[in-house]
Every structure is written in structure tokens, then in C-alpha cells.
Amino acid sequence: MARSCEAQRMSQPHQTRCFKEALVRVQHLFVEACGVTLTTADAAQMAGLDRQVCRVVLRTLIETGYLEQRPGGMFVRSSSASHEL
């Protein structure tokens, strides 16, 4: 799995690296189990993220076409999504 933000040595600001790491962590949840549907709370708990941060991550993954939001607030991987962002 991805190294922690503190362990990464990149030229990007710390917050940017952490957000990218959060994106990868949530994205990985949907790659691991094909067809999985998760709520914001489920994704936050499984990825070890604060719910507010997870909401932003999920919204970003919807905007990129990686996820779709179903009725009832469930998130599912888009059928056209590739493995990478």
C-alpha cells in the first residue's frame, strides 16, 4: 500500500500529497472488491479517513468519472473506470 504522507519525499505541498494518498486509498477499496457499493461512512471507516475528507474524495472520484453515486447515497465504481485516476 502507499507510504504515509510523512514518509513521502516529494516537492508537492504536504496537503496535496495527503489528498492524493486519500484518493488512492478510497479508489483501492473499489478495485479490491469488484461491484462493491459503499456509503460515505463505510468508505471513511475502511480507508481510515475522516468523513468530511472522505466526502471530498468521493466527490472528486465522481467528477473524474471513476465512481457513480446511486440512489440512497451508495457509491459504486463506474463501469467505464480504469484502475488509475
Backbone hydrogen bonds, N-H to C=O, Kabsch-Sander energy under -0.5 kcal/mol:
donor,donor_aa,acceptor,acceptor_aa,energy
7,A,4,S,-0.6
8,Q,4,S,-1.0
8,Q,5,C,-0.6
10,M,8,Q,-0.6
17,R,13,P,-2.1
18,C,14,H,-2.4
19,F,15,Q,-2.3
20,K,16,T,-2.3
21,E,17,R,-2.3
22,A,18,C,-2.3
23,L,19,F,-2.5
24,V,20,K,-2.2
25,R,21,E,-2.4
26,V,22,A,-2.4
27,Q,23,L,-2.8
28,H,24,V,-2.5
29,L,25,R,-1.0
29,L,26,V,-0.5
30,F,26,V,-1.0
30,F,27,Q,-0.8
31,V,27,Q,-1.1
32,E,28,H,-2.6
33,A,29,L,-1.0
34,C,32,E,-0.6
36,V,33,A,-2.0
38,L,75,F,-2.1
43,A,39,T,-2.6
44,A,40,T,-2.7
45,Q,41,A,-2.4
46,M,42,D,-2.8
47,A,43,A,-2.3
48,G,44,A,-0.9
49,L,44,A,-2.7
54,C,50,D,-2.6
55,R,51,R,-2.4
56,V,52,Q,-1.7
57,V,53,V,-2.3
58,L,54,C,-3.1
59,R,55,R,-2.4
60,T,56,V,-2.3
61,L,57,V,-2.4
62,I,58,L,-1.8
63,E,59,R,-2.5
64,T,60,T,-1.8
65,G,62,I,-1.4
66,Y,61,L,-1.8
67,L,61,L,-1.8
68,E,76,V,-2.9
70,R,68,E,-0.6
70,R,74,M,-3.9
73,G,70,R,-1.5
74,M,71,P,-0.5
75,F,38,L,-3.1
76,V,68,E,-2.4
77,R,36,V,-0.6
78,S,66,Y,-2.7
81,A,78,S,-1.5
